Amino acid sequence: MKKMILALFCAMICFIQAPMTADASVRSGIVPVPLSQATAGSYNIDAVAEKVNALVERINSATPTGTDDEKRRQFFALNREIDMMDREIDILDDRLEFDYMSDILSWGDYIVLERKLDALENLLDRAEKGLERRFGMDD
């Protein structure tokens, strides 16, 4: 469902921008990025990876302590952080897909970056499952 909504959004953006001339796109503030400038560094995947790794370390070192209520609060606080990081990865993934569909990003670069994001999502998923086991909760 997400992919279909994203595709419709991308098509709508492309349809809106299609009649623009080069001068109109500059006046409106929409300036296409040349292919040579769309590199892996422009997507900050390394920064996201650092955040994911730091979060996973915190999750893996978390131990349930206190009353049942305190344990639930610990669990849900970490789980919220996982959800926020997952959303950040999804937004970056959507941007990659949009840039590929807009010919800003090559297919090869798109696949490489997409695989890096998939690996980060898998790392988060494994950490979340471990958190659920450790706290005896299932979100």
N, C-alpha and C positions, 0 to 999 in steps of 0.2 A: 504494500500500500504506500509506504514511504517513497519507494522508487518511482511509483506512478505519479505521485504528487510532485516530486522533484522534477520529473520529466515534463509535466505540464507547466510548472513554474519556469523551467528553462526555455520551453517553447514560447511561452508568453513573453519572456524577456527578449528572446531573439526576434519575435514578431514586432515588438515595440521598437527595437533598435534598428530593424532592417531598413526602414525608409530614410534613416539619417544619413546625411552626407558627412564627409570627414570634418567639414567646418562646423556642422551642427553638433557632432559628438564632442568636439573640443569645447564649444560654447556651453554645452550642457554639463560639462565636467566628466563625461564618460570618455575616458581615453583608453583604447585597447592597449594591452601590454604586448610588445613584440615577443615572438616565440623565444628569442634568444635570452630574454630577461626572465622568463618563467622557469625558474630553477627550483630544485628541492629546498634550497635555503629560504626561498620566498614564502614557504608555507609553514615555517617554524615547527616542523615535525620533531626536530631534536629537542626543542623546548617542551613540547607536549610529552615526549618520551621521558624527559627528566621528571616532569610532574607525576607521570604514571608510576615511574620507578619509586619515587619518594612515597607516594600513596601506598603502593604495594608493600613497601618496607614497613610502613606504619601499620598496615592491616595485618601483615604476618607477625608482627611483634605484639599485637593487641591480645590481651587476655581478659576474659570476663572477670570483673571484680565488683564487690559490693552486693547490694540487695538485688532482687530480681528486676526491680524498676530501674536501678542504675545500670544493670547489664543491658536492658532493653535500650536505654538511652545511648549507651556506648555503641551498641550495634547499629542503631538507626542513624547516629551521627556519622559513623564510617560509611554506612550504606548510602547516605545522602551524598557524601563526597564521591563515592563511586559513580552514582548517577550523574553528578555534575561533570565529572571527567568524561564519562561516556557521551554526554551531550556535546562536550567540546570536541571530542573525536568525530562525532556525527556531523557537526557543523563543518569541520575541516574536510571530511569526506565529501560532503555536499559541494563544498567549494571546488575541490579537485574535479569532481564530476562536471560541474558547471564550466570550469575552465577548459576541460577536455572537449566538451561539447561546443564550446565557443572558439575552438582552435587556438587557445592560448597555451595549452599544454599538449605535448605529443603523446601518442599512445604508449610508447615505451616509458616515458616519465610517469605517466598516469598509473601504469601497472606497478612500477617500482614503489611509488608513494602509497598506492592503495594497499599493497602488501605490508608495508611498514605499519600503516594504520590498523590493518587486520591483526597483526601481531600484537599491537598494543591493546586492542579490544580483547583478544584472547587472554592476555596477561591479566587484565582487569577481571575477566570472567572467572579465571582460576582463583584469583585472590578473593573474589566475592563468595565463591563456593566454599573456600577454606574458612572464611569469616562465618558463614552460616553454620558450618559444621562445628567450629569452635564455640560459638555462642548457642548452639542448639536451636537456631531459628531459621525460618525460611521466609524470605521476603516475598 
